[in-house]
């Protein structure tokens, strides 16, 4: 009912406020809660959400998706990050990326001016920056780069060939950086193996000719 929806919106607003909390366990808990929220929605349902409705995602949906993608990228960049937390961030960012891409596609088809979350390229840029930062500042750590490679691989499988081809260069940058890195660091072989697997998946999906270009 309406009161229940309003109460839930208040709860989710409170969860939003602790996404950037200084304590890692609180960030993890809030990240998990949003994972549960995302699992209850289909991408199309979020894209079709109306600003006049009362559900959490149907109120200022564009601003929420943009804000949440930014915050989860910040969580990924945190000094204290467990593998469990990182895996949940990857799942959350994967859902948000799909929403962003659907919105971009719809607005391109309609040639309409809409609110500004058409920034999937910015999400790729933020994720890639996290990978570069770990490689440069903490080369013997590989958790974040492993997570980012998994995100790229999972996203490549979910999107269509046209979309993947459009963002191909940006998505491949973190992958090719690991493949070309000759620095003898801990877990370097594991990173290279995962990078090669992601690279092969993308090549198969877009085709050798597009990949080579």
DALINWO-V8077 format. One record per residue. N is the residue number from 1. BURIAL is I if it has 9 or more other ideal C-beta (glycine too) atoms within 8 Angstrom, else O. Layout:
N&BURIAL  N&BURIAL
This chain:
1&O  2&O  3&O  4&O  5&I  6&I  7&O  8&I  9&I  10&O  11&O  12&I  13&O  14&O  15&I  16&I  17&O  18&I  19&I  20&O  21&O  22&O  23&O  24&I  25&O  26&I  27&I  28&I  29&I  30&I  31&I  32&I  33&I  34&I  35&I  36&O  37&I  38&I  39&O  40&O  41&I  42&O  43&I  44&O  45&I  46&I  47&I  48&O  49&I  50&O  51&O  52&O  53&O  54&O  55&I  56&I  57&I  58&I  59&I  60&O  61&I  62&I  63&I  64&I  65&I  66&I  67&I  68&I  69&I  70&I  71&I  72&I  73&I  74&I  75&I  76&I  77&I  78&I  79&O  80&O  81&I  82&O  83&O  84&O  85&I  86&I  87&I  88&I  89&I  90&I  91&I  92&I  93&I  94&I  95&I  96&I  97&I  98&I  99&I  100&I  101&I  102&I  103&I  104&I  105&I  106&I  107&I  108&O  109&O  110&O  111&O  112&O  113&O  114&O  115&O  116&O  117&I  118&I  119&I  120&I  121&O  122&O  123&I  124&I  125&I  126&I  127&I  128&I  129&I  130&I  131&I  132&I  133&I  134&I  135&I  136&O  137&O  138&O  139&I  140&O  141&O  142&I  143&I  144&I  145&I  146&I  147&I  148&I  149&I  150&I  151&I  152&I  153&I  154&I  155&I  156&I  157&O  158&O  159&I  160&O  161&O  162&O  163&I  164&I  165&I  166&O  167&I  168&I  169&O  170&I  171&I  172&I  173&I  174&I  175&I  176&I  177&I  178&I  179&I  180&O  181&I  182&O  183&O  184&O  185&O  186&O  187&O  188&I  189&O  190&I  191&I  192&I  193&O  194&I  195&I  196&I  197&I  198&I  199&I  200&O  201&I  202&I  203&I  204&O  205&I  206&I  207&O  208&O  209&O  210&I  211&I  212&O  213&O
